[in-house]
Amino acid sequence: MSAAPGRAKKDESFLGRLGGTLVRKKKAREVSDLQEEGKNAIIASLQPSSAELLPEDMLLEENAERTMLDPTSRDNPKFKELQRVLIDWINNELEEERIIVKDLEEDLYDGQVLQKLFEKLSGRKLNVAEVTQSEIGQKQKLQTVLEAVNEMLRPQGWSVEWGVDSIHSKSLVAIVYLLVALAMHFQAPIRLPEHVSVQVVVVRKREGMLQTSHVSKELTTTTEMMIGRFERDAFDTLLDHAPDKLNVVKTSLITFVNKHLNKLNLEVTELESQFADGVYLVLLMGLLEDYFVPLYNFYLTPESFEQKVHNVAFAFELMQDGGIKKPKARPEDVVNLNLKSTLRVLYNLFTNYKNSE
C-alpha cells in the first residue's frame, strides 16, 4: 500500500531535518522490512507452519493429501475447552484402570488408551496385545480398535473422520472427532461445548508440488442435536407426543418415592423441583439401600449451585455403589430443573427398587 502524497512529503521533510539522506535510507529500509514481514505473515497464514509440516508431507504420492490443524485453531478457547471435557471424561471412565490422560495427542495415538476406553464403554473385550512398543504393533492395535468402533458407529450414520494413519500420526482433529463420536454414542454424562469448529490445513500433491488450502471442520453442534442423535427414548416420546401419559408416569414415580420418603416424614409433590438440590436423592438412596447417610457427606440445606451439584453427584455415587449403572444425566441438568434428566434418574431407581419395602 503506498502512502498518500501529502503524507509522504511531510515525512520526507521531517526525516530530512533529522539527518537527511542516511535517515531517509534507514526509514525506507524499515518500511521495506515491515512490508516484507507483512507479506510473509500473509503467506504463512495460507500454508502449514514449519512446526506442523511433517516429513511425510514432503513424501506424499501424486494426488495424495494430508491434513493438519491450523496453528490458530489450536489456541481457540472453545476447542481447548472441548479437549478438557474429553480428557476429564476419559480419566473418569478409566479411573479403575489407573490411567491418567493429560494430552490427547501424546496419550491416545498408540491405541492403548483407546482400547481401554472402548472396552469400558462397550463392555466388549478386544483381542489385542496389552502392550505394544513397535510402530507396527501400535498400528495393528489401532486397526483392531478402529474396526470395532467403525462397525458400531457406521450403522448410526457417522461419517468416519479418523483412521489408523491419522490417529497414529497424532492428528488432534481426528482424535477429537473420534472421542466426540464415542461420547455421543455412549451418551456420556458430560456437556460438550457447542459449535466448536477448527480450521484444518489440507496439503495436496499436484504435479510434484505441494498445494495447501484451509477447510473448516465442525466438531460439535448444539447440545440438543448432539443429545437427540442417540438419546431419544421413551421420555422424549412422552414429552413430544403424549403429555397426558407423561403425567401418569410422573404420578407413578411420585407414589414410588413417597412410599420411602414418608418413613422420614417427607413428601414429594413436584419431581423436577424437589429433587433439584440433591437432598431427597441422597436420603432416598439411603432408604432404598437401608443405611444411614452421614450428614457430613452432603449439604442438608444447600445454598449454592455448586453445593446442589455436589449433592446430586454424591447421590449418583451411592447409586453406583448399589450396583446401579451410572445415570446418563449430568448432575448439573438435575439441578437446572431439566425434567427429562430427573425422570431418567428416578425411573432408573424405580426399575431397580420397585419391589423394595
Secondary structure per residue as TSV (DSSP state, phi and psi in degrees):
chain	resnum	aa	ss	phi	psi
A	1	M	-	360.0	127.9
A	2	S	-	-90.2	146.5
A	3	A	-	-75.2	156.5
A	4	A	-	-64.4	142.6
A	5	P	H	-52.7	-43.6
A	6	G	H	-62.6	-40.6
A	7	R	H	-66.8	-42.6
A	8	A	H	-61.4	-43.0
A	9	K	H	-62.4	-42.4
A	10	K	H	-63.1	-42.5
A	11	D	H	-63.5	-43.8
A	12	E	H	-62.3	-40.9
A	13	S	H	-62.9	-43.4
A	14	F	H	-64.1	-45.2
A	15	L	H	-66.7	-36.0
A	16	G	H	-60.7	-39.5
A	17	R	H	-65.8	-26.7
A	18	L	H	-83.6	-16.5
A	19	G	H	163.7	12.5
A	20	G	H	69.5	-138.5
A	21	T	H	-61.3	-43.9
A	22	L	H	-61.8	-41.9
A	23	V	H	-67.5	-39.4
A	24	R	H	-62.1	-41.2
A	25	K	H	-64.4	-39.6
A	26	K	H	-64.0	-43.0
A	27	K	H	-63.7	-42.7
A	28	A	H	-62.4	-39.2
A	29	R	H	-66.3	-39.4
A	30	E	H	-64.2	-42.1
A	31	V	H	-63.0	-42.8
A	32	S	H	-61.7	-43.7
A	33	D	H	-63.2	-40.1
A	34	L	H	-65.2	-41.1
A	35	Q	H	-64.4	-40.1
A	36	E	H	-64.9	-40.6
A	37	E	H	-62.5	-42.6
A	38	G	H	-63.2	-42.0
A	39	K	H	-63.0	-42.9
A	40	N	H	-63.2	-37.1
A	41	A	H	-64.3	-39.9
A	42	I	H	-65.5	-45.1
A	43	I	H	-62.7	-41.3
A	44	A	H	-62.9	-33.1
A	45	S	H	-70.5	-17.7
A	46	L	H	-97.6	-5.2
A	47	Q	S	-129.6	155.7
A	48	P	-	-65.7	143.8
A	49	S	-	-68.4	156.6
A	50	S	T	-61.3	-29.0
A	51	A	T	-68.9	-29.7
A	52	E	T	-88.9	-23.4
A	53	L	-	-73.4	118.4
A	54	L	-	-97.4	156.5
A	55	P	H	-54.9	-33.0
A	56	E	H	-61.6	-29.8
A	57	D	H	-65.0	-37.2
A	58	M	H	-71.4	-22.0
A	59	L	T	-101.8	16.9
A	60	L	-	-60.6	143.5
A	61	E	-	-75.5	160.7
A	62	E	T	-56.3	132.4
A	63	N	T	71.6	2.3
A	64	A	-	-82.8	163.7
A	65	E	E	-142.4	160.2
A	66	R	E	-142.0	144.3
A	67	T	E	-117.6	151.9
A	68	M	E	-151.9	155.4
A	69	L	E	-72.2	131.8
A	70	D	-	-65.6	135.3
A	71	P	H	-55.7	-33.1
A	72	T	H	-67.3	-32.1
A	73	S	H	-73.3	-25.4
A	74	R	H	-61.1	-29.8
A	75	D	T	-95.8	6.0
A	76	N	-	-62.6	121.3
A	77	P	H	-56.8	-39.5
A	78	K	H	-68.9	-35.5
A	79	F	H	-68.0	-39.3
A	80	K	H	-64.5	-40.2
A	81	E	H	-64.5	-40.9
A	82	L	H	-60.0	-43.6
A	83	Q	H	-61.9	-42.4
A	84	R	H	-62.3	-43.9
A	85	V	H	-62.4	-42.2
A	86	L	H	-67.6	-39.4
A	87	I	H	-64.4	-45.3
A	88	D	H	-61.3	-40.1
A	89	W	H	-63.3	-47.7
A	90	I	H	-60.0	-46.8
A	91	N	H	-63.7	-35.1
A	92	N	H	-68.7	-41.8
A	93	E	H	-67.4	-36.2
A	94	L	T	-104.1	20.0
A	95	E	G	-57.2	-41.2
A	96	E	G	-68.3	-23.3
A	97	E	G	-83.1	-3.9
A	98	R	T	58.1	37.6
A	99	I	-	-102.6	128.6
A	100	I	-	-123.0	117.6
A	101	V	-	-96.8	130.3
A	102	K	S	-115.1	-30.1
A	103	D	-	-139.3	122.6
A	104	L	H	-63.6	-40.6
A	105	E	H	-66.6	-47.6
A	106	E	H	-78.3	-26.2
A	107	D	H	-99.7	-14.0
A	108	L	H	-114.1	-8.8
A	109	Y	T	-66.7	-28.2
A	110	D	T	-88.7	-2.1
A	111	G	S	91.4	-13.6
A	112	Q	H	-64.0	-51.7
A	113	V	H	-68.4	-40.7
A	114	L	H	-60.2	-38.1
A	115	Q	H	-61.8	-49.8
A	116	K	H	-63.3	-39.9
A	117	L	H	-65.0	-45.6
A	118	F	H	-64.0	-42.2
A	119	E	H	-63.6	-39.6
A	120	K	H	-66.5	-44.5
A	121	L	H	-71.2	-40.1
A	122	S	H	-91.4	-18.8
A	123	G	-	71.5	19.1
A	124	R	-	-115.6	131.6
A	125	K	-	-90.6	127.5
A	126	L	-	-94.9	144.5
A	127	N	-	-88.5	81.8
A	128	V	-	-137.3	159.6
A	129	A	-	-68.9	140.8
A	130	E	S	-65.8	-46.3
A	131	V	-	-125.1	127.3
A	132	T	-	-131.8	118.6
A	133	Q	-	-94.7	-33.6
A	134	S	S	-76.2	155.0
A	135	E	H	-62.7	-39.8
A	136	I	H	-62.7	-44.9
A	137	G	H	-63.5	-40.5
A	138	Q	H	-63.8	-42.2
A	139	K	H	-68.9	-34.2
A	140	Q	H	-64.8	-41.5
A	141	K	H	-64.1	-46.2
A	142	L	H	-58.2	-41.5
A	143	Q	H	-58.9	-45.8
A	144	T	H	-64.4	-44.8
A	145	V	H	-64.2	-47.7
A	146	L	H	-68.9	-32.6
A	147	E	H	-62.3	-41.7
A	148	A	H	-66.6	-41.6
A	149	V	H	-63.9	-48.2
A	150	N	H	-65.1	-36.9
A	151	E	H	-61.1	-32.4
A	152	M	H	-83.2	-38.5
A	153	L	H	-88.1	-32.1
A	154	R	G	-58.0	-43.1
A	155	P	G	-61.9	-18.6
A	156	Q	G	-86.9	2.6
A	157	G	T	91.9	10.5
A	158	W	-	-73.2	136.5
A	159	S	-	-87.1	118.5
A	160	V	-	-74.5	110.7
A	161	E	-	-106.7	25.5
A	162	W	-	-144.0	163.5
A	163	G	-	-160.9	173.1
A	164	V	H	-58.2	-47.3
A	165	D	H	-66.1	-42.8
A	166	S	H	-67.8	-40.4
A	167	I	H	-66.9	-46.5
A	168	H	H	-68.7	-26.6
A	169	S	T	-85.8	10.6
A	170	K	T	66.0	39.7
A	171	S	-	-73.2	108.5
A	172	L	H	-62.4	-37.8
A	173	V	H	-63.5	-45.1
A	174	A	H	-63.4	-41.4
A	175	I	H	-64.0	-44.2
A	176	V	H	-66.4	-42.2
A	177	Y	H	-53.4	-47.7
A	178	L	H	-63.3	-45.3
A	179	L	H	-66.5	-40.1
A	180	V	H	-61.9	-42.2
A	181	A	H	-62.3	-43.5
A	182	L	H	-65.8	-43.0
A	183	A	H	-61.6	-41.3
A	184	M	H	-71.9	-41.4
A	185	H	H	-63.8	-41.9
A	186	F	T	-93.0	12.4
A	187	Q	T	51.9	52.3
A	188	A	-	-58.7	137.7
A	189	P	S	-76.5	56.4
A	190	I	S	-133.7	162.7
A	191	R	-	-112.5	111.6
A	192	L	-	-79.6	136.5
A	193	P	-	-56.6	140.8
A	194	E	S	-83.4	154.5
A	195	H	S	49.9	52.7
A	196	V	-	-93.7	118.2
A	197	S	E	-126.7	151.1
A	198	V	E	-133.5	157.4
A	199	Q	E	-93.8	130.3
A	200	V	E	-115.8	133.3
A	201	V	E	-89.4	124.5
A	202	V	E	-104.6	121.2
A	203	V	E	-104.0	122.0
A	204	R	E	-120.9	150.0
A	205	K	E	-107.0	117.4
A	206	R	E	-128.8	121.6
A	207	E	T	52.5	41.0
A	208	G	T	80.9	-2.4
A	209	M	E	-111.2	144.6
A	210	L	E	-84.7	128.3
A	211	Q	E	-117.3	140.8
A	212	T	E	-122.2	149.8
A	213	S	E	-149.7	161.2
A	214	H	E	-106.2	136.9
A	215	V	E	-131.4	135.7
A	216	S	E	-87.5	131.0
A	217	K	E	-116.5	124.6
A	218	E	E	-90.9	116.4
A	219	L	-	-91.8	-36.4
A	220	T	-	-136.6	156.2
A	221	T	-	-112.6	-134.8
A	222	T	-	-88.7	155.6
A	223	T	H	-58.6	-41.1
A	224	E	H	-61.2	-43.6
A	225	M	H	-69.2	-40.3
A	226	M	H	-68.1	-42.6
A	227	I	H	-69.1	-42.4
A	228	G	H	-63.2	-24.1
A	229	R	H	-63.0	-38.9
A	230	F	H	-125.7	-7.0
A	231	E	H	-107.8	6.1
A	232	R	-	-68.2	128.9
A	233	D	-	-141.3	-161.8
A	234	A	H	-60.0	-33.7
A	235	F	H	-71.0	-35.0
A	236	D	H	-61.6	-45.1
A	237	T	H	-62.0	-42.7
A	238	L	H	-62.9	-45.8
A	239	L	H	-67.2	-35.7
A	240	D	H	-83.0	-37.1
A	241	H	H	-122.7	-18.1
A	242	A	-	-142.1	63.1
A	243	P	H	-60.1	-26.1
A	244	D	H	-66.7	-38.7
A	245	K	H	-72.9	-28.2
A	246	L	H	-60.7	-38.3
A	247	N	H	-62.9	-34.0
A	248	V	H	-65.1	-42.3
A	249	V	H	-64.0	-44.6
A	250	K	H	-61.3	-40.5
A	251	T	H	-63.1	-41.1
A	252	S	H	-63.5	-41.9
A	253	L	H	-68.4	-39.0
A	254	I	H	-62.7	-42.2
A	255	T	H	-60.5	-42.1
A	256	F	H	-63.5	-50.1
A	257	V	H	-69.6	-36.1
A	258	N	H	-69.8	-28.2
A	259	K	H	-56.4	-34.1
A	260	H	H	-96.9	-42.3
A	261	L	H	-66.4	-25.5
A	262	N	G	-60.6	-22.6
A	263	K	G	-64.6	-22.2
A	264	L	G	-106.6	16.5
A	265	N	T	60.3	33.7
A	266	L	-	-112.3	150.5
A	267	E	-	-144.2	139.6
A	268	V	-	-109.8	134.6
A	269	T	S	-121.8	-19.6
A	270	E	-	-132.6	109.1
A	271	L	H	-64.2	-52.8
A	272	E	H	-66.6	-33.8
A	273	S	H	-87.2	-37.4
A	274	Q	H	-80.0	-13.2
A	275	F	T	-102.5	-1.0
A	276	A	T	-67.8	-26.3
A	277	D	T	-92.8	-1.2
A	278	G	S	83.5	-12.7
A	279	V	H	-64.0	-51.2
A	280	Y	H	-64.0	-32.4
A	281	L	H	-64.0	-44.3
A	282	V	H	-64.3	-48.0
A	283	L	H	-63.3	-38.5
A	284	L	H	-63.0	-41.1
A	285	M	H	-64.0	-39.5
A	286	G	H	-62.7	-39.9
A	287	L	H	-68.5	-42.1
A	288	L	H	-66.6	-36.0
A	289	E	H	-96.2	-1.4
A	290	D	T	62.9	53.4
A	291	Y	-	-146.0	161.8
A	292	F	-	-93.6	127.9
A	293	V	-	-90.5	116.3
A	294	P	-	-55.6	136.3
A	295	L	G	-66.1	-21.3
A	296	Y	G	-76.8	-6.6
A	297	N	G	-84.7	-14.5
A	298	F	S	-151.2	172.5
A	299	Y	-	-95.5	114.1
A	300	L	S	-71.1	-31.3
A	301	T	S	-129.3	71.1
A	302	P	-	-65.1	142.2
A	303	E	-	-114.8	-38.9
A	304	S	S	-95.9	162.7
A	305	F	H	-58.6	-42.2
A	306	E	H	-62.2	-40.1
A	307	Q	H	-65.9	-37.9
A	308	K	H	-66.9	-42.7
A	309	V	H	-60.9	-41.1
A	310	H	H	-57.6	-45.0
A	311	N	H	-61.6	-47.8
A	312	V	H	-64.6	-43.0
A	313	A	H	-61.9	-38.8
A	314	F	H	-64.9	-40.1
A	315	A	H	-61.8	-39.1
A	316	F	H	-61.9	-38.8
A	317	E	H	-63.9	-41.0
A	318	L	H	-63.7	-36.4
A	319	M	H	-63.2	-44.4
A	320	Q	H	-65.0	-38.3
A	321	D	H	-61.7	-29.3
A	322	G	T	-84.3	5.1
A	323	G	T	89.6	9.5
A	324	I	-	-91.8	140.3
A	325	K	-	-62.7	144.1
A	326	K	-	-56.1	130.3
A	327	P	-	-58.0	145.0
A	328	K	S	-71.6	-27.5
A	329	A	S	-69.9	156.2
A	330	R	-	-94.1	145.9
A	331	P	H	-53.1	-39.1
A	332	E	H	-61.0	-34.6
A	333	D	H	-69.0	-37.9
A	334	V	H	-65.3	-43.9
A	335	V	H	-64.0	-33.5
A	336	N	T	-82.8	15.3
A	337	L	T	64.4	32.1
A	338	N	-	-76.5	111.8
A	339	L	H	-61.4	-45.7
A	340	K	H	-62.2	-39.6
A	341	S	H	-63.5	-44.6
A	342	T	H	-64.9	-41.9
A	343	L	H	-62.9	-40.6
A	344	R	H	-62.5	-42.2
A	345	V	H	-63.8	-48.7
A	346	L	H	-68.6	-37.1
A	347	Y	H	-66.8	-34.1
A	348	N	H	-62.6	-41.0
A	349	L	H	-66.5	-41.6
A	350	F	H	-60.1	-44.8
A	351	T	H	-67.8	-25.7
A	352	N	H	-90.7	-25.9
A	353	Y	H	-126.7	16.7
A	354	K	T	-63.1	-21.7
A	355	N	T	-100.5	6.4
A	356	S	-	-77.1	146.5
A	357	E	-	-95.6	360.0
